[in-house]
Amino acid sequence: MSPEPRTYAPPAYVPPPGPAPLIIPAEPIGPTHFWIRSEYLAWWTKDAPLPTPLATTGSAYDPNPGALGQPNTQVIYGSQNVDMGAANGWRLDLGGWIDREQRFGLQAVFFILERQEADFGAFSDGNGNPLVARPVNIAGGGGPSSYLDSSPGVLAGGMASTNLSQFFGYELNGLFKIFQTDHFRLDGILGFRYLNLRESLEIDDEIQPLVPGALTFLGQPVDTSSTMFDFDRFQTTNNFYGGQVGTQFDWNWGR
């Protein structure tokens, strides 16, 4: 009896060992490395103070018409705060983290508001009614007096006042991480801030004499067919330079 034939199977193919798979670590949870943000602003600023009366009315029969302290003098503008209203603005925020772990960063912020304006005007009719005056205080003990812009039958005209205000600023900050979780991050702020507030007040007068000799300029009478214009302008600039210390936080929920 002959033995059974043996069957030989070829060995299974085993690929040669290769390099280990490349594993890329996940990015740390937190804000992006660099950012640029642009924002629209709608701000209300503090009212502009006008501590001094700028325009009055009164009676032409008073000893000094329109002057403060006269029996019929009334203040029609000034000695009050002027509401400048809401202002549109723009804010730009630039920044970035300087290390991979986002522990330290730099930030620059700039903002500006549109120019705010508040106007007032008081004018007579063609016959000089009502009386409009600019109250003044004569130096050297002269006491309260006034410059007339209009007076019934004598002068016709009035005054217009314009208040302007504009506000802008910038800040440069260093950021450093204080605390962080999957949904919350708290950063410290240490930096510098600059603020600039510019304000101005302009008062314009318009005067036309109704009778000869009622108004003079440089010692000469102004003809009744002419109109005289003059203005006063006051301007001020306020600058703030200071350091600042604070915090900011980001919180996210879900996506």
Buried (B, 14 or more C-beta within 10 A) or exposed (E): EEEEEEEEEEEEEEEEEEEEEEEEEEEEEBBEBEEEEEEEBEBEBEEBEBEEBBBBBBBBEBEBBBBBEBEBBEBBBBEBEBEBEBBEBBBBBBBBBEEEEBBEBBBBBBBBBBEBEBEBBBBBEEEBBBBBBBBBEEEEEEEBBBBBBBBBEBBBBBBBBBBBBBBBBBBEBBBEBEEBEEEEBBBBBEBEBBBBBBBBBBBBBBBBBBEEEBBEEEEEEBEBEEBBEBEEEEEEEEEEEEEEEEEEEEEEEEE
